[in-house]
């Protein structure tokens, strides 16, 4: 990741600071992260979609992601309610 922020494998990924996590970091690369979205699988998350990194949490601008990924994020917890 750029900007010299500390991102680690296992960090939680969420759409808002106070929202429920929808995934976790699996790999860290200089300009992208590989994250696992619950119920969907791994995707490449470009550094430009990261809004903030703090306390083991990554906040993402979901609007910068493809429609298919946005849909997966919206439904990340569907299996938990069944």
Buried (B, 14 or more C-beta within 10 A) or exposed (E): BEEEEEBEEEBBBBBEEEEEBBBBBBEBEEEBBBBBBBBBEEBBBEBEBBBEBEEEBBBBEBEBBEEEBBEBBEBBEEEEEE
